[in-house]
Amino acid sequence: MRRQKRDPSHRAFVRGYQAGFDMRTKSHCPYQPESLTGQEWLRGWREGREDHWLGFNNQACQEKVSSL
């Protein structure tokens, strides 16, 4: 049985979330900003930044990402 790969837009969101939570800048986006994956990365980045500013700890963020 083959394992199904994750959706690329979901992976981009998770990577963006982690970058935002780690307070990296938007310029670290590895995708074209106009593409769907680029938009998902930026959406995750914004959410990660917001969670960092709200004072979430690393464990809470890991649980949030794993539940997505």
N, C-alpha and C positions, 0 to 999 in steps of 0.2 A: 504494500500500500504506500503510495506516495504522500509525502507531507505537502500540504498546501502552503504556498508562500503568503506572507502577509501582504495586505493591500499597500502599495507604495505610498499612497496619500496618508495612510495611518502611520506608517514608519516615519514619513516626513514630519507629521505632527508631533510624534513622540520625540524625535531628535530636536525639533524646534523648541519643544517644551523644556527639554533638558538644557539646551543652550540658553534659553531665557532665564531659567531658574539659576543657572550658573553665572548670570549677569554678563553674558557675552553680547556683543553688539549685533545689530541686524546685518551688518556687512559679512558676518560669518555664514550667511545662508549659502549652502552649496548648490542651490537650484536657481533657475531663472525666475525672477520675481513675478513675471507674467504667467508662468505655468501653473497648473493645478497643484502640483507638488510644492512649488514655491509659495503659493498662497496658503497651503496647509502648514508649511513650516513656519510661516510668519504668524499664523493663527496660534500655533502651539507656543511660539516664542512669546507672544503677548500674554498668553495664559500663564506661562511659566514665570514671566516677570511679575505679573500680578500676584501670584502665589508667594513669590519671594518677598515682595513688599508687604504682604499680609502677615508674614512671619511664620510661614509653614516651615517645618524642619525637613531634612532629607528623607527620613523614613515616611512621613506623610505623603511626600511627593512621589516616592517610589510606589507606594500603595495606590495612589491615584493613577499613575501611569499604567500600572499592571492591570487595573480594573477597566481601562479603556478598551 
